[in-house]
């Protein structure tokens, strides 16, 4: 049963939103739990949004580039913040 649950989880999809802080817009995305922050960036590029000099945050914590959504405890319906890097 555990093997079946793991194989089904790769088909699971989350409907999340990314809050684009600079434009004050919520962008809906459909992602998988195993997607990384780099995968999120690729999703946004396909939507015409550049995110390369911006940082993703979830629950007031900066997400690492190779961290999966599952590792970051992102759930279905979550909202991630995409903010410009402060330099």
C-alpha positions as MATLAB code, in Angstrom:
seq = 'XXXXXXXXXXXXXXXXXXXXXXXXXXXXXXXXXXXXXXXXXXXXXXXXXXXXXXXXXXXXXXXXXXXXXXXXXXXXXXXXXXXXXXX';
ca = [
       0.000    0.000    0.000;
       2.863    2.354    0.807;
       4.366    1.785   -2.658;
       1.025    2.588   -4.270;
       0.705    5.778   -2.215;
       4.213    6.885   -3.261;
       3.555    6.172   -6.938;
       0.274    8.096   -6.834;
       1.927   11.081   -5.153;
       3.932   11.820   -8.290;
       0.639   12.559  -10.063;
      -0.643   14.754   -7.238;
      -1.017   18.419   -8.137;
      -1.194   21.455   -5.919;
      -2.988   24.639   -6.844;
      -0.938   27.401   -5.264;
      -0.621   31.138   -5.764;
       2.484   33.276   -6.042;
       2.165   36.825   -4.740;
       4.258   39.041   -7.003;
       5.167   41.760   -4.504;
       6.458   44.283   -7.067;
       3.236   44.231   -9.097;
       0.883   43.372   -6.197;
      -0.613   40.476   -8.204;
      -1.539   36.904   -7.252;
      -0.519   34.423   -9.955;
      -2.203   30.995   -9.777;
       0.014   28.001  -10.563;
      -0.522   24.260  -10.739;
       2.562   22.444   -9.447;
       3.664   19.074   -8.081;
       5.017   18.478   -4.564;
       8.359   17.357   -6.024;
       8.815   20.614   -8.008;
      11.728   22.794   -6.895;
      12.002   26.574   -6.688;
      13.802   26.438  -10.036;
      10.751   24.667  -11.481;
       8.550   27.468  -10.093;
      10.747   30.007  -11.851;
      10.320   28.084  -15.120;
       6.520   28.086  -14.646;
       6.591   31.867  -14.206;
       8.797   32.381  -17.267;
       6.228   30.460  -19.333;
       3.639   32.950  -18.027;
       5.871   35.867  -19.083;
       7.146   36.796  -15.622;
      10.857   37.077  -14.917;
      11.878   36.008  -11.448;
      15.634   35.509  -11.676;
      16.639   38.365   -9.362;
      13.836   37.704   -6.905;
      13.468   35.448   -3.880;
      10.646   33.056   -2.956;
       9.347   33.076    0.629;
       6.907   30.764    2.364;
       5.817   31.237    5.990;
       8.392   34.043    6.401;
      11.204   31.695    5.350;
      13.368   32.065    2.258;
      13.172   29.024   -0.009;
      16.361   27.535   -1.422;
      16.693   27.031   -5.187;
      16.868   23.211   -5.072;
      14.358   22.748   -2.267;
      11.188   20.900   -3.252;
       7.750   22.176   -2.347;
       7.245   19.079   -0.214;
      10.463   19.786    1.723;
       9.250   23.360    2.316;
       5.884   22.012    3.573;
       3.961   23.864    0.857;
       0.392   22.541    0.716;
      -2.457   22.774   -1.758;
      -3.858   26.330   -1.606;
      -0.665   27.899   -0.227;
       0.531   31.379   -1.178;
       4.226   32.014   -1.826;
       5.744   35.493   -1.854;
       8.095   36.490   -4.671;
      10.006   39.626   -3.681;
      12.951   41.531   -5.128;
      16.339   40.893   -3.594;
      17.359   43.701   -1.240;
      20.853   44.907   -2.141;
];
